[in-house]
Amino acid sequence: MLFLEELWQFLSLGGFVDKTRLSAGFFLQTVSESMANSTCQSGESDICRDESAALGLKLIAIASILIAGVGGIAIPLIGKHRRLLRTDGSLFVAAKAFAAGVILSTGFVHMLSGGSEALSNPCLPKFPWSKFPFCGFFAMVAALLTLLVDFVGTQYYERKQGKKTRPNGEEQIRVGSGEDEAGIVRVGSKEWNGKVFGEEEGGGMHIVGMHAHAAHHRHSHGQEQGACDGHVTEVGHGHGHGHGHGHGFGDGDEEGGVRHVVVSQVLELGIVSHSVIIGLSLGVSQSPCTIRPLIAALSFHQFFEGFALGGCISQAQFKTLSTTIMACFFAITTPMGIGIGIAIASFYNPHSTGALVTEGILDSLSAGILVYMALVDLIAADFLSKRMSCNFRLQVVSYFMLFLGAGLMSLLAIWA
């Protein structure tokens, strides 16, 4: 009875709220105390410490990473007007698969492990940092928020695109009042171009469009092998309008452009967030032994991240000014982080509690964003597309490039 009475008293509204407030206050106070300027000894070896040599290597790193970033992002932007490097060509799809593997490995092997290492560092107080897996939690939160931003951004741009097309005198007709069960809305008087809702330029299918893609298959009843060539042969319905009546929600290229607008912006956000930390870590280091392998690793990493981002920007069909701003912002982020690191290297301690917590949280958030973008917006969008399923040679090459990119980037974790 005494136990039940105490339990009832604890669960009473006033007591429970008071205890909750006390617990929350104690937790926040502990976290704030753990963020104080307590420091630990640097992990760099005194044998390798050479500030003058490190400064020279940092300047080389700035130049090398800047050139790699500019080259990586420029190839798809300039090459979209060239036959060999067009964004709807097989060579671009294979190279994009390699870049997707690099980004996926960056998220899992580099960012996630780096965040876990920082948040489990012995310099941090045991409570709360060793009592809860904060790294995985922050990565999960970032992935879910990226999904939300991806969805809301897509809805926003689709509505914005719809408002632009409505004033042109185009008429919306709802089909499905009779035997047509798909209930698809026809926008405008354009003929169907063979693409279904959600299908991107070059045959890519974003995950958001798969529901409509399934509805298209249910509605089309029978399709012949010609569908792989972009031609759909329909079994007659008996009503004379055929199937060119609006499975496309307008032009398929516009739909693909809307998707890539969102993808490119969210992907750049994920890349920039961890590029600053990477550059800062290199900039504050005074050890040539640490910096030398980082130059090659980060240049490789920057080139293929730029290639993937440049491909998304190219497919989004931004205006020239917007494209230039996004490309330059990506290219200068890591070198700018290195420059900031050089400026604060004399008084910044990367092993302080505040620095470790900040680095761990940002790395974990970046990991969640990059993993989501790599799996959903880069890999699934291409590998689940009609174009990929209809081209066995492209499947083999793309999967090989995907695993090669992920493997090589993972291998770089030995040195960086």
PyMOL commands that set and color helices and strands:
alter all, ss='L'
color gray80, all
select helices_A, chain A and resi 2-11+13-34+51-79+90-119+126-129+134-168+207-220+225-229+252-284+288-316+320-344+353-383+386-389+392-414
alter helices_A, ss='H'
color red, helices_A
select strands_A, chain A and resi 172-174+185-187
alter strands_A, ss='S'
color yellow, strands_A
deselect
rebuild
show_as cartoon
